[in-house]
């Protein structure tokens, strides 16, 4: 009996990290603006990955800096679009639109990666997306057209960013360096976003009250957001670098499954029979994808 493509299974770690990150975003959104959450998601990740680089005396110099900047900018723009969609749409709608990324990935792969995936992998991705739609039951009203377009664009942007990760892997760029440049660019860009928002009179930076015991909870949310995002980012980068692209994309749907469990655990959100069926479809898509890749992997 052959083992599944182990590189792709790093996406399981990433899915857990992203689900935790999503729960912390939900907890922190009641106090912090989208710009702040993007900033803290990035800066704590930047500090963590730089500490790892410094401790291991790893080189930051790279011969493909332009490709790193391209990946980082596309990833940051996709993140901004995603947060915009979350701010203006129901969370279920925004997440579903962002999770169209595997569908865009399947569309872009033949042109940008020159890969010819088996048809069953497209079927697996489609099954997974159907499961996501059934689980989240999104609704999109006519007055939300702009935000909906932003959410859909975030899915396309994320797909391009994932392809850039794969291209960097083909150039033998290590995971940590890819994550470093992404968090660096995202920190600078989101910091500028906060500054501009403050100058325009919009929510910019929330001052923490160090005399209030609730500051400990706020710090836990913000630090946890950065740490979970960093671990998830590293695991996702490793998955796309060493695994099969569409297999990883299918396994990414498990983020939705884990987030649903967190909703039940922390916010007492009840799952219906239909929602459990949707979770089953999502898991099925991952199993089909892994088995299909395993059958063609020597």
Buried (B, 14 or more C-beta within 10 A) or exposed (E): EEEBBEBBBBBBBBBBBBBBBBBBBBBBBEBBBBBBBBBBBBBBBBBBBBEBBEEEEBEEEBEBEEBBBBBBBBBBBBBBBBBBBBBBBBBBBBBBBBBBBBBBBBBBBEEBBEBEBBEBBBBBBBBBBBBBBBBBBBEBEEEBEEBBEBBBBBBBBBBBBBBBBBBBBEEEBBBBBBBBBBBBBBBBBBBEBBEEBBEEEEEBBEEBEEEEEEEEEBEEBBBBBBBBBBBBBBBBBBBBBBBBBBBBBBBBBBBBBBBBBBBEEEEEEEBEEEBEBBBEBBBBBBEBBBBBBBEEBE
